[in-house]
Every structure is written in structure tokens, then in C-alpha cells.
Amino acid sequence: MNITYRNTITVEDYNTLRKSAGWKPIHAEQAAAGLTGSALIVAAADGMKTIGTARLVWDGGYAALIKDVLVLPEYQGQGIGTEMMNCIMNFLREKLKPGYSIQIDMMAAFSKEGFYEKFSFTSRPRENRGAGMDMWLKGD
Ligand SMILES: CC(C)(COP(=O)(O)OP(=O)(O)OC[C@H]1O[C@@H](n2cnc3c(N)ncnc32)[C@H](O)[C@@H]1OP(=O)(O)O)[C@@H](O)C(=O)NCCC(=O)NCCS
């Protein structure tokens, strides 16, 4: 299998990958805005077929967020998620200068913490840090 990696993804492929994980699709206009506004998109392909994605939201300073790490079920367990995460981590590492530091947030899907621990993420709550928290704001 020859998996290739690129830095773009269509809204359709993005939402197909979301659905494959049982996640709700994002409104096409919002998804397009989110993809355009990402600091980095990684998309994995098998030939013409998009089979994985991951993206980075980053403010250019210390605050970064990894979102939408997804590999189609039939392609999981073959190192594709790792390769996409490495692309994001290397992108950020290259931004570091002496004295810089970047805090990378990510909210693991249920039972996926172990995957991220391999990249040195640690679960919260811990020590003097509270749990990660989130919410959805919804339009009418
Ligand atoms: C989580 C996910 C992205 C991992 O991608 P993947 O391509 O299957 O992962 P890899 O093949 O690169 O696995 C890398 C390592 O992580 C481990 N790993 C994968 N999923 C894991 C899990 N849920 N818990 C613990 N370890 C896990 C693998 O065993 C492998 O370990 P090894 O290097 O010791 O062999 C993929 O399973 C997925 O898309 N899941 C559905 C969507 C999802 O929940 N995404 C996470 C959003 S936070």
C-alpha cells in the first residue's frame, strides 16, 4: 500500500471521515472556514482515496490545538495516525526558538488517550490542573 500525505482536504472528504468515526458532520460553510483557518492540515490518501486527516489550530504564539485526528476504520493500526501526528508535531517544533514554548491542547475521544500518550500528552486532571472542558454553542 502506498499512502501519500498532503496539506489539503475537501469538505466532503473531511465530513466523510468524521462520519466514519460516528461524529456529526460539520455544516459545509463552517467546515470550509475551519479548514481554511487551520494552521496545518494533514490528509492521508491511498491513491485518489482520502483515508485520514488531522489538523492544527495555532495562534502563532504559545497556544495550539490539535483537532479531527481521523483514520478510516479499515486503515487503522497501520501507522497512519502516527504519521499525521508527527507532521503536526514537527511543524510546531520547527517554530520553536530559544526561550519559546508552545502548549498543545487536545481533547481525546473516549478511550483514545493511549494513542496520544505516545506523543507525550498527559491526561487531565492532574496535579494542580483541572479537567479539560468543552461545550457546543448552537445556532437556531
Ligand atoms: C485514534 C486513531 C486516529 C489512531 O490512528 P491509527 O492510524 O489507527 O494509529 P496508529 O496505527 O498510528 O497507531 C499508533 C500507536 O497507537 C496505538 N493506538 C491506536 N489507538 C489506540 C487507542 N485507542 N488506545 C491506545 N493505543 C492506541 C497503536 O496500538 C499503535 O501503537 P504501537 O506504535 O505501539 O504499535 C484512529 O484509531 C481513529 O481514527 N479512530 C477513530 C477516530 C478517533 O477517535 N480519533 C481520535 C480523536 S481524539
The ligand as an SDF file (V2000), in Angstrom:
LIG
                    3D

 48 50  0  0  0  0  0  0  0  0999 V2000
   -7.0800    7.2060   17.0530 C   0  0  0  0  0  0  0  0  0  0  0  0
   -6.6680    6.9750   15.6140 C   0  0  0  0  0  0  0  0  0  0  0  0
   -6.5230    8.3240   14.9190 C   0  0  0  0  0  0  0  0  0  0  0  0
   -5.3190    6.2450   15.5900 C   0  0  0  0  0  0  0  0  0  0  0  0
   -4.8750    6.1640   14.2460 O   0  0  0  0  0  0  0  0  0  0  0  0
   -4.1570    4.8220   13.7120 P   0  0  0  0  0  0  0  0  0  0  0  0
   -3.6490    5.0960   12.3330 O   0  0  0  0  0  0  0  0  0  0  0  0
   -5.0630    3.6740   13.8810 O   0  0  0  0  0  0  0  0  0  0  0  0
   -2.9620    4.7090   14.7480 O   0  0  0  0  0  0  0  0  0  0  0  0
   -1.5140    4.0660   14.5050 P   0  0  0  0  0  0  0  0  0  0  0  0
   -1.6380    2.8790   13.6180 O   0  0  0  0  0  0  0  0  0  0  0  0
   -0.6010    5.1440   14.0460 O   0  0  0  0  0  0  0  0  0  0  0  0
   -1.1730    3.6150   15.9900 O   0  0  0  0  0  0  0  0  0  0  0  0
   -0.0700    4.1220   16.6600 C   0  0  0  0  0  0  0  0  0  0  0  0
    0.0350    3.5090   18.0010 C   0  0  0  0  0  0  0  0  0  0  0  0
   -1.0580    3.9410   18.8160 O   0  0  0  0  0  0  0  0  0  0  0  0
   -1.7170    2.8150   19.3650 C   0  0  0  0  0  0  0  0  0  0  0  0
   -3.1320    3.1090   19.4870 N   0  0  0  0  0  0  0  0  0  0  0  0
   -4.0030    3.3380   18.4970 C   0  0  0  0  0  0  0  0  0  0  0  0
   -5.2350    3.5660   19.0170 N   0  0  0  0  0  0  0  0  0  0  0  0
   -5.1070    3.4470   20.3650 C   0  0  0  0  0  0  0  0  0  0  0  0
   -6.0020    3.5630   21.4630 C   0  0  0  0  0  0  0  0  0  0  0  0
   -7.2950    3.8260   21.2930 N   0  0  0  0  0  0  0  0  0  0  0  0
   -5.5070    3.3820   22.7140 N   0  0  0  0  0  0  0  0  0  0  0  0
   -4.2040    3.1020   22.9080 C   0  0  0  0  0  0  0  0  0  0  0  0
   -3.2980    2.9880   21.9130 N   0  0  0  0  0  0  0  0  0  0  0  0
   -3.7410    3.1650   20.6590 C   0  0  0  0  0  0  0  0  0  0  0  0
   -1.4500    1.6930   18.3910 C   0  0  0  0  0  0  0  0  0  0  0  0
   -1.5730    0.4580   19.0240 O   0  0  0  0  0  0  0  0  0  0  0  0
   -0.0310    1.9860   17.9770 C   0  0  0  0  0  0  0  0  0  0  0  0
    0.8590    1.5120   18.9680 O   0  0  0  0  0  0  0  0  0  0  0  0
    2.3020    0.9200   18.5830 P   0  0  0  0  0  0  0  0  0  0  0  0
    3.0490    2.0530   17.9150 O   0  0  0  0  0  0  0  0  0  0  0  0
    2.8710    0.5390   19.8970 O   0  0  0  0  0  0  0  0  0  0  0  0
    2.0420   -0.1990   17.6460 O   0  0  0  0  0  0  0  0  0  0  0  0
   -7.6860    6.0810   14.8600 C   0  0  0  0  0  0  0  0  0  0  0  0
   -7.8830    4.9170   15.6090 O   0  0  0  0  0  0  0  0  0  0  0  0
   -9.0410    6.7340   14.6100 C   0  0  0  0  0  0  0  0  0  0  0  0
   -9.2170    7.4690   13.6270 O   0  0  0  0  0  0  0  0  0  0  0  0
  -10.0420    6.4610   15.4710 N   0  0  0  0  0  0  0  0  0  0  0  0
  -11.4020    6.9580   15.2640 C   0  0  0  0  0  0  0  0  0  0  0  0
  -11.4910    8.4570   15.4090 C   0  0  0  0  0  0  0  0  0  0  0  0
  -10.9840    8.9400   16.7390 C   0  0  0  0  0  0  0  0  0  0  0  0
  -11.4770    8.5880   17.7910 O   0  0  0  0  0  0  0  0  0  0  0  0
   -9.9760    9.8260   16.6750 N   0  0  0  0  0  0  0  0  0  0  0  0
   -9.3780   10.3880   17.8510 C   0  0  0  0  0  0  0  0  0  0  0  0
   -9.9250   11.7190   18.0760 C   0  0  0  0  0  0  0  0  0  0  0  0
   -9.3470   12.4410   19.5740 S   0  0  0  0  0  0  0  0  0  0  0  0
  1  2  1  0
  2  3  1  0
  2  4  1  0
  2 36  1  0
  4  5  1  0
  5  6  1  0
  6  7  2  0
  6  8  1  0
  6  9  1  0
  9 10  1  0
 10 11  2  0
 10 12  1  0
 10 13  1  0
 13 14  1  0
 14 15  1  0
 15 16  1  0
 15 30  1  0
 16 17  1  0
 17 18  1  0
 17 28  1  0
 18 19  1  0
 18 27  1  0
 19 20  2  0
 20 21  1  0
 21 22  1  0
 21 27  2  0
 22 23  1  0
 22 24  2  0
 24 25  1  0
 25 26  2  0
 26 27  1  0
 28 29  1  0
 28 30  1  0
 30 31  1  0
 31 32  1  0
 32 33  2  0
 32 34  1  0
 32 35  1  0
 36 37  1  0
 36 38  1  0
 38 39  2  0
 38 40  1  0
 40 41  1  0
 41 42  1  0
 42 43  1  0
 43 44  2  0
 43 45  1  0
 45 46  1  0
 46 47  1  0
 47 48  1  0
M  END
$$$$
